Amino acid sequence: MAPTPVKNVVLDVVPSYISMNSTRPLGGACRETKEESLYLTMAALAFRRPRTIPYLLQAAWAFRARAWYLLPPFLPVPPQSYMRWRMETAYGDPSAVPNDDEIERYLRWTSRMRAEMKRMPDV
C-alpha cells in the first residue's frame, strides 16, 4: 500500500507566523486561512472588541517568551511553538485559528483562573 501524503506540514522554511490551510471540518468553531495568523486575529479582536484588551495584555504577559526583549519583534508575546502546541491540543491542528468568541471566552477564563490562584492559600 502506498503511503498517504501528509497535509498541513509546516516546513522549517515557512515563517512560523503564517497559518497553513487545512481541510479538517470544524463545524464552524474555528476558521483557518493562509494569510491570517493567530496573532493577527487577536490584534483584530482588540479593535473589534476593545473590552478584551486588558485580557489580551494579561495573557500576553503571562505567556510571554523568555528574553522576549532580545528577539524581534521585541514584544512580550507567547512563542510560536507554544501557540502551535496550544492550537494542536485544543483543535487537533497547530494551524487552527479560533473565532472571536472562543478567544474572548478563553481570555476571560484565564484571567479568572489567575485571580483564583492568587486567592488560594499556599500549602
C-alpha positions in Angstrom: 0.0 0.0 0.0 1.3 3.5 -0.9 1.9 5.9 1.9 -0.8 8.6 2.3 0.5 12.1 1.6 0.6 14.3 4.7 -1.3 17.6 4.6 -0.7 20.7 6.6 3.0 20.1 7.3 4.7 23.3 8.2 8.3 23.3 6.9 11.1 25.0 8.7 11.5 27.4 5.7 7.9 28.7 6.2 7.8 31.6 8.6 6.1 30.4 11.8 3.6 33.3 11.8 2.0 32.1 8.6 -1.1 29.9 9.2 -1.4 27.0 6.8 -4.7 25.8 5.2 -6.5 22.8 6.5 -9.2 20.6 5.1 -10.3 19.3 8.5 -14.0 20.2 9.2 -14.6 22.0 12.4 -18.3 22.7 12.4 -17.7 26.5 12.3 -15.9 26.5 15.6 -12.6 27.6 14.1 -11.6 29.2 10.9 -8.3 28.8 9.0 -6.8 30.9 6.3 -3.4 31.1 4.6 -2.7 34.8 5.4 -4.2 35.2 8.9 -2.2 34.2 11.9 -3.4 33.7 15.4 -1.6 36.9 16.5 -3.3 39.0 13.8 -6.6 37.5 14.8 -6.1 38.6 18.4 -5.0 42.1 17.3 -8.1 42.4 15.2 -10.2 41.2 18.1 -8.8 44.1 20.2 -10.0 46.6 17.6 -13.5 44.9 17.2 -14.0 44.3 20.9 -12.0 46.8 23.0 -13.2 45.3 26.2 -10.9 42.3 25.5 -7.7 44.5 25.5 -7.0 44.0 29.3 -7.4 40.3 28.9 -5.2 40.2 25.8 -2.5 42.1 27.6 -2.7 39.9 30.7 -2.5 36.7 28.6 0.4 38.1 26.6 2.3 38.9 29.7 1.5 35.6 31.5 2.6 33.5 28.5 5.4 35.7 27.2 8.6 34.2 25.9 11.7 34.2 28.0 14.1 37.0 27.0 11.4 38.5 24.7 13.1 41.8 24.7 16.1 40.3 22.9 14.3 38.9 19.9 12.3 40.7 17.2 9.5 41.9 17.2 10.5 42.8 20.8 7.0 42.2 22.1 6.1 40.2 25.2 4.0 37.6 23.3 3.9 33.8 23.6 6.4 31.9 21.5 5.0 30.4 18.2 6.0 26.9 19.4 3.7 27.3 22.4 0.8 28.7 20.4 1.1 25.9 17.8 1.1 23.4 20.7 -1.9 25.1 22.2 -3.9 25.0 19.0 -3.0 21.4 18.4 -4.1 20.3 21.8 -7.3 22.4 21.6 -8.3 21.8 17.9 -6.1 18.9 16.7 -4.4 21.2 14.2 -1.4 23.5 15.0 -2.5 26.0 12.3 -6.1 26.4 13.6 -7.3 29.9 14.3 -10.3 30.1 16.8 -13.1 32.5 16.2 -13.5 35.7 18.2 -16.0 34.3 20.7 -13.7 31.4 21.6 -10.7 33.6 22.0 -12.6 36.0 24.2 -14.0 33.2 26.3 -10.5 31.7 26.8 -9.0 35.1 27.7 -11.7 35.7 30.3 -11.3 32.2 31.7 -7.5 32.5 32.1 -8.0 35.9 33.8 -10.4 34.3 36.3 -8.2 31.4 36.9 -5.1 33.5 37.6 -7.2 35.6 40.0 -8.4 32.5 41.8 -4.9 31.1 42.1 -3.8 34.4 43.7 -6.6 34.0 46.3 -5.7 30.4 47.1 -3.7 29.9 50.3 -0.2 28.5 49.9 0.0 24.9 51.1 
